[in-house]
Amino acid sequence: MAAKQGVATAFSKYTVQPKGLYAAINRLFALDPNRSTGIPMNPQFRNPPPGGVDPKLYDDPVTVPAADLAENPYWKRDVRRRYPRLSTITQADAVALLEVGSAAAPKQELIGEAGTRSLVAAQEEGTKGLAVAFERNAGLAKDILGPGGMPPLPPALHTTLAAGQKRYELQDEQTYPDTYPCRVFH
C-alpha cells in the first residue's frame, strides 16, 4: 500500500490550457488549478467549419407533390381513419330539386336548350329562398310531404315493416308472466 501512495499520477488533458502570463493568472485565481478550461483541442482544421455551409445551397430530398403540405393535408393522407364527408344542400339546390327534379327522378324532360334554361331559371329562383318558391308555387312541396302535410320520416333500417308494427316479437319465456307473484320477505 505504501508503494501506491508514493506514485504520482500524470494527468493528460484533452483541452487547451493557457500559456505564459495567462497561465500564471489562471493558477492564481482558479479554485482548482488542475481543472480543464473546457475548450477542446482541435488537432485538425475543419473545412468547411460547422455551420459554414450556406443553407440555400442545400437541396431538400423531397418527393413532389407529396411533400407539398399546402396541397396534401394530413386528413387526406391519413388512411387509418375515415373522416366524415360533409355534404350541404343550399336553398337554391333544394328549389331546383323540387321544381326540376334530380337526375335519378326528373320531373320534366331536360333536353337541349329548354332543359338548360329551366335549370338556370330554377337555380335563380332558388337564390331568393324556399319561402319565395313555395309562395309562387303552392303545390311544389306536395310531392315530398307525407300524410297530413307532415315532413317525411327519416329512413329506417327495416323498411319492410308497416307503420306502427314492432320490429321484433318477444317470446313468452323471455318475458314476465301477466300475473307476477309478489313475495314478502321477513
C-alpha positions as CSV (number, residue, x, y, z in Angstrom):
1,M,0.0,0.0,0.0
2,A,2.8,2.3,0.7
3,A,4.1,1.9,-2.8
4,K,0.8,3.1,-4.3
5,Q,0.8,6.3,-2.3
6,G,4.2,7.4,-3.5
7,V,3.5,7.1,-7.2
8,A,2.4,10.4,-8.8
9,T,-0.4,10.3,-11.4
10,A,0.2,12.2,-14.7
11,F,-2.9,13.9,-16.0
12,S,-3.3,14.2,-19.7
13,K,-5.7,17.0,-20.5
14,Y,-7.7,17.0,-23.7
15,T,-8.5,20.7,-23.5
16,V,-6.5,23.8,-24.4
17,Q,-4.6,25.2,-21.5
18,P,-3.4,28.8,-21.1
19,K,0.3,29.6,-21.6
20,G,2.6,32.4,-20.3
21,L,1.2,35.2,-18.2
22,Y,-2.4,34.0,-18.6
23,A,-1.4,30.6,-17.1
24,A,0.0,32.4,-14.0
25,I,-3.2,34.4,-13.7
26,N,-5.3,31.3,-14.1
27,R,-3.3,29.4,-11.4
28,L,-3.7,32.4,-9.0
29,F,-7.5,32.9,-9.4
30,A,-8.6,29.4,-10.1
31,L,-10.4,27.4,-7.4
32,D,-8.9,24.2,-8.8
33,P,-5.8,24.7,-11.0
34,N,-5.9,21.2,-12.3
35,R,-9.4,21.6,-13.7
36,S,-9.7,21.9,-17.5
37,T,-10.8,25.0,-19.3
38,G,-13.5,23.2,-21.3
39,I,-12.1,24.4,-24.7
40,P,-11.4,21.2,-26.7
41,M,-8.2,20.7,-28.6
42,N,-8.7,20.6,-32.4
43,P,-5.9,18.7,-33.9
44,Q,-7.4,19.1,-37.4
45,F,-8.7,22.1,-39.1
46,R,-12.3,21.5,-40.2
47,N,-13.1,22.9,-43.7
48,P,-15.9,23.8,-44.1
49,P,-16.4,24.7,-40.5
50,P,-19.6,23.6,-38.7
51,G,-22.5,25.9,-39.8
52,G,-20.4,27.4,-42.6
53,V,-22.4,25.8,-45.4
54,D,-24.9,28.1,-47.0
55,P,-28.4,26.6,-46.4
56,K,-29.6,27.9,-49.7
57,L,-27.2,25.6,-51.5
58,Y,-28.6,22.5,-49.8
59,D,-31.3,20.7,-51.8
60,D,-34.0,19.0,-49.7
61,P,-34.6,15.4,-50.9
62,V,-38.4,15.8,-51.3
63,T,-40.9,13.9,-53.2
64,V,-43.2,16.2,-55.1
65,P,-46.2,16.6,-54.8
66,A,-46.4,14.6,-51.5
67,A,-44.1,16.9,-49.7
68,D,-46.2,20.0,-50.5
69,L,-48.2,20.2,-47.3
70,A,-50.4,23.0,-48.7
71,E,-51.9,20.7,-51.3
72,N,-51.5,17.5,-49.3
73,P,-53.0,18.0,-45.8
74,Y,-52.9,15.3,-43.1
75,W,-56.6,14.5,-43.2
76,K,-56.2,13.5,-46.9
77,R,-53.1,11.4,-46.2
78,D,-54.5,9.6,-43.2
79,V,-55.8,6.3,-44.3
80,R,-56.2,4.8,-40.9
81,R,-59.3,6.8,-40.1
82,R,-62.4,7.5,-42.1
83,Y,-63.3,11.1,-41.7
84,P,-66.9,12.1,-42.4
85,R,-67.5,13.7,-45.7
86,L,-69.9,16.6,-45.3
87,S,-72.5,17.4,-47.9
88,T,-74.5,20.5,-48.0
89,I,-77.6,21.5,-49.9
90,T,-78.3,25.2,-50.3
91,Q,-81.8,26.6,-50.7
92,A,-81.0,27.2,-54.4
93,D,-80.3,23.4,-54.8
94,A,-83.4,22.5,-52.9
95,V,-85.6,24.7,-55.1
96,A,-84.0,23.3,-58.2
97,L,-84.6,19.7,-57.0
98,L,-88.2,20.5,-56.1
99,E,-89.0,22.2,-59.4
100,V,-87.0,20.3,-62.0
101,G,-86.1,17.1,-60.1
102,S,-82.9,15.1,-60.0
103,A,-81.0,13.0,-62.5
104,A,-82.5,9.9,-60.9
105,A,-86.1,11.1,-60.8
106,P,-86.6,14.1,-63.2
107,K,-90.0,15.8,-63.0
108,Q,-89.7,17.0,-66.6
109,E,-87.6,16.3,-69.7
110,L,-84.4,18.3,-69.7
111,I,-83.3,18.0,-73.3
112,G,-81.4,20.7,-75.2
113,E,-81.6,24.4,-74.6
114,A,-85.0,24.2,-73.0
115,G,-83.7,21.9,-70.2
116,T,-80.7,24.2,-69.7
117,R,-82.9,27.3,-69.4
118,S,-85.2,25.6,-66.9
119,L,-82.3,24.5,-64.7
120,V,-80.8,28.1,-64.8
121,A,-84.2,29.6,-64.0
122,A,-84.8,27.1,-61.1
123,Q,-81.4,28.0,-59.6
124,E,-82.0,31.7,-60.0
125,E,-85.4,31.4,-58.2
126,G,-83.7,29.3,-55.5
127,T,-81.3,32.2,-54.6
128,K,-84.4,34.1,-53.3
129,G,-85.1,31.2,-50.9
130,L,-87.6,28.4,-50.3
131,A,-90.3,30.6,-48.9
132,V,-90.5,32.6,-52.2
133,A,-90.6,29.4,-54.2
134,F,-93.4,28.0,-52.0
135,E,-95.5,31.2,-52.3
136,R,-95.1,31.3,-56.1
137,N,-96.0,27.6,-56.5
138,A,-98.1,26.2,-53.7
139,G,-98.1,22.6,-55.0
140,L,-94.3,22.5,-55.0
141,A,-93.9,20.6,-51.8
142,K,-96.9,18.4,-52.3
143,D,-94.8,15.6,-53.7
144,I,-92.4,15.4,-50.8
145,L,-94.8,16.0,-47.8
146,G,-96.3,13.0,-46.2
147,P,-99.9,12.4,-45.0
148,G,-101.4,15.5,-43.3
149,G,-98.7,17.8,-44.7
150,M,-96.1,16.4,-42.4
151,P,-92.4,16.2,-43.4
152,P,-91.1,12.8,-44.4
153,L,-89.9,10.4,-41.7
154,P,-86.2,9.6,-41.6
155,P,-85.3,6.4,-43.4
156,A,-85.4,3.2,-41.3
157,L,-83.1,0.3,-41.5
158,H,-86.0,-2.1,-41.8
159,T,-88.3,-0.7,-44.5
160,T,-90.4,-3.8,-44.9
161,L,-92.5,-3.2,-41.8
162,A,-95.8,-1.3,-41.8
163,A,-96.1,1.9,-39.8
164,G,-96.6,1.1,-36.1
165,Q,-95.5,-2.5,-36.4
166,K,-92.9,-3.8,-34.0
167,R,-89.6,-5.0,-35.4
168,Y,-89.4,-8.0,-33.1
169,E,-91.7,-10.1,-31.0
170,L,-90.8,-11.3,-27.5
171,Q,-91.3,-14.9,-26.8
172,D,-93.2,-16.0,-23.6
173,E,-90.1,-17.5,-21.9
174,Q,-88.3,-14.2,-22.4
175,T,-90.9,-12.0,-20.7
176,Y,-92.5,-11.8,-17.2
177,P,-95.8,-13.5,-16.8
178,D,-99.0,-11.5,-16.7
179,T,-99.6,-12.4,-13.0
180,Y,-96.3,-12.0,-11.3
181,P,-96.3,-13.5,-7.8
182,C,-95.5,-11.0,-5.1
183,R,-93.3,-12.3,-2.3
184,V,-92.8,-10.6,1.0
185,F,-89.5,-11.2,2.8
186,H,-89.3,-11.1,6.6
